Amino acid sequence: MFGLGGCWFIVSGFDWYRGRGGWVLYYPNPSGVVASLLDGVVVGDCSVRGVVLDVDYSSIVRLNRVLEELRPVGVVGLGLHPLASVPLLEASAVNICFENHDGEKTVSKLYSDSPLSISVQIELFDLLKYLWSRGYDVAPSNTTGLYLCNAVAYTIYRYASRNNSKALFIHIPPVGILKHRLSRTYVNMWSIDLLKQLVVDVLKYMVKISDK
């Protein structure tokens, strides 16, 4: 399977978290909405595959399968950060799978053959300066946590480090009705359309530095 020009980008996001009782507080999840909207978009000579992941560790198996199938030249993972006011570009991720089910805690490695941590697979300082120059209010971060956002970030950073590719995980703020549902009263300029354009510009930047 080949994208336009024989190459692919992957943009991943998450479905909304249903919890144990159908809890809809985090509906809709903007990360999944943006990934869906970008599916089929062309950036440079590459097609974008948008992947919406379930909020469950089994989704990492699916993500790895898509990575191996498409062999993307760049990956952007998206996840919701309910307390963020701007998109956060994550500097690293850790090889930890931590779960807590009703007080029963388990911890293990995500990948037995990989190091404890992996850095973002793009020059973060240069990317931040590029995005600031284009008027985006974004910030660096090192807060992927220990759940699925971290698992996705680690997975895409691991893939990119092994395949001479680019990868970035972005924690995005709540927008639209979700922001109001969460009672976030701070000034937040972000919308689904602006988040979508941010990701497109990140992909364009990946193309730009790959052509050098």
C-alpha positions in Angstrom: 0.0 0.0 0.0 1.4 3.4 -1.0 0.4 7.0 -0.5 0.7 9.6 -3.1 4.3 9.7 -4.3 4.9 6.5 -2.4 5.1 7.9 1.1 2.9 8.4 4.1 2.4 10.5 7.2 0.4 9.2 10.1 -1.6 11.4 12.5 -3.0 9.6 15.5 -5.6 10.7 18.0 -7.9 9.1 20.6 -11.6 8.3 20.7 -13.4 9.7 23.7 -13.0 8.1 27.1 -16.1 6.2 28.1 -14.8 5.1 31.5 -16.4 2.2 33.4 -19.9 3.5 33.3 -20.2 5.3 29.9 -18.8 8.5 31.3 -19.0 11.2 28.5 -17.1 14.0 30.2 -14.3 14.0 27.6 -16.6 13.8 24.6 -15.8 14.8 21.9 -12.0 14.1 22.1 -10.4 16.8 19.8 -7.4 14.6 19.2 -9.5 12.0 17.4 -11.5 14.7 15.6 -8.4 16.2 14.2 -6.9 12.9 13.2 -10.1 12.0 11.4 -10.3 15.3 9.5 -6.7 14.9 8.3 -7.2 11.4 6.9 -6.6 11.5 3.2 -5.0 15.0 3.1 -1.9 15.4 1.0 1.2 17.2 2.4 4.1 17.6 0.0 4.2 14.3 -1.9 2.8 12.3 1.0 -0.7 11.1 1.9 -1.9 11.4 5.5 -3.5 8.5 7.3 -5.5 9.6 10.3 -5.8 6.9 12.9 -8.3 7.2 15.8 -7.3 4.9 18.7 -9.4 3.4 21.4 -8.6 4.5 25.0 -7.1 1.1 25.8 -3.6 -0.4 25.7 -4.7 -2.7 22.9 -4.7 0.3 20.7 -0.9 0.3 20.8 -0.9 -3.1 19.0 -3.0 -1.5 16.3 -0.7 1.6 16.1 2.4 -0.7 15.7 0.6 -2.6 12.9 -0.2 0.6 11.0 3.4 1.8 11.4 4.8 -1.4 10.0 2.2 -1.4 7.2 2.7 2.1 6.0 6.3 2.8 7.0 5.6 6.6 7.4 8.2 9.3 6.9 6.7 11.2 9.8 4.2 10.7 12.6 2.3 13.1 14.8 0.5 11.7 17.8 -2.2 13.8 19.4 -3.7 13.5 22.9 -6.0 15.6 25.0 -4.6 17.4 28.0 -7.7 18.6 29.9 -5.7 21.3 31.9 -3.7 22.7 29.0 -4.4 26.1 27.5 -2.0 25.7 24.5 -0.6 22.7 22.6 2.3 21.1 24.3 5.2 19.6 22.3 6.4 16.6 24.3 10.2 16.3 24.6 10.3 12.6 25.6 8.4 9.5 26.6 9.2 6.6 28.9 9.1 2.8 28.5 6.6 2.3 31.3 3.2 0.6 31.2 1.4 1.5 34.5 -2.2 0.4 35.3 -4.3 0.9 38.4 -7.6 -1.0 38.4 -9.6 -0.5 41.6 -6.4 -0.2 43.6 -4.6 -3.1 42.0 -1.5 -1.7 40.5 0.7 -3.3 37.8 3.8 -1.9 36.1 5.9 -3.3 33.3 7.9 -2.2 30.2 6.0 -1.2 27.1 8.8 -2.8 25.0 11.3 -5.3 26.5 14.0 -4.5 24.0 14.0 -0.7 24.4 15.5 1.9 26.7 13.8 3.6 29.6 13.2 6.8 27.7 13.3 8.1 24.2 13.5 11.8 23.1 11.3 13.4 20.6 12.4 12.5 17.1 12.7 16.0 15.6 14.8 19.0 16.6 12.4 20.4 19.2 14.0 23.9 19.6 14.1 24.6 15.9 10.5 23.4 15.5 9.3 25.6 18.3 11.0 28.6 16.8 9.4 27.8 13.4 5.9 27.5 14.9 6.3 30.7 16.9 7.4 32.5 13.8 4.1 31.4 12.2 2.1 32.8 15.1 1.3 29.6 16.9 1.1 29.8 20.7 2.7 26.5 21.6 5.1 25.4 24.3 7.6 22.6 25.1 6.6 20.1 27.7 7.8 16.9 29.4 4.4 15.6 30.7 3.3 12.6 28.7 2.3 10.9 31.9 2.3 7.2 32.4 -0.9 6.1 30.5 -1.8 6.0 26.8 -0.5 9.4 25.7 2.9 8.3 27.0 2.5 4.8 25.3 1.7 6.4 21.9 4.5 8.9 22.3 7.0 6.2 23.2 5.8 4.0 20.3 6.2 6.7 17.7 9.5 8.0 19.0 10.8 4.4 19.1 9.6 3.8 15.5 11.2 7.0 14.2 14.5 6.4 16.0 14.7 3.0 14.3 13.6 4.0 10.8 15.3 7.4 10.2 11.9 9.1 10.4 10.4 12.0 12.3 7.9 11.9 15.2 6.3 14.3 17.6 3.6 14.0 20.2 1.4 17.0 21.0 -0.8 17.3 24.0 -3.7 19.6 22.8 -6.1 21.7 25.0 -9.8 21.2 25.2 -11.7 23.2 22.6 -15.3 24.0 21.6 -18.1 22.4 23.7 -15.5 20.2 25.5 -13.9 23.3 26.9 -17.2 24.5 28.2 -18.1 21.1 29.6 -14.9 21.1 31.6 -15.6 24.6 32.8 -12.3 26.0 31.5 -12.6 29.7 31.7 -9.1 30.7 30.7 -8.5 32.5 27.4 -8.0 29.8 24.8 -7.7 30.8 21.1 -7.6 27.2 19.9 -10.3 25.5 17.8 -10.5 22.3 15.8 -9.6 24.1 12.6 -6.6 25.8 14.1 -5.3 22.5 15.6 -5.7 20.9 12.3 -3.7 23.6 10.6 -1.0 23.3 13.3 -0.6 19.7 12.5 -0.4 20.3 8.8 2.3 22.9 9.4 4.2 20.5 11.5 4.0 17.9 8.7 5.1 20.6 6.2 8.1 21.3 8.5 9.0 17.6 8.5 9.0 17.7 4.7 11.1 20.9 4.7 13.9 19.6 6.9 13.9 16.2 5.1 14.6 18.0 1.8 17.7 19.6 3.1 
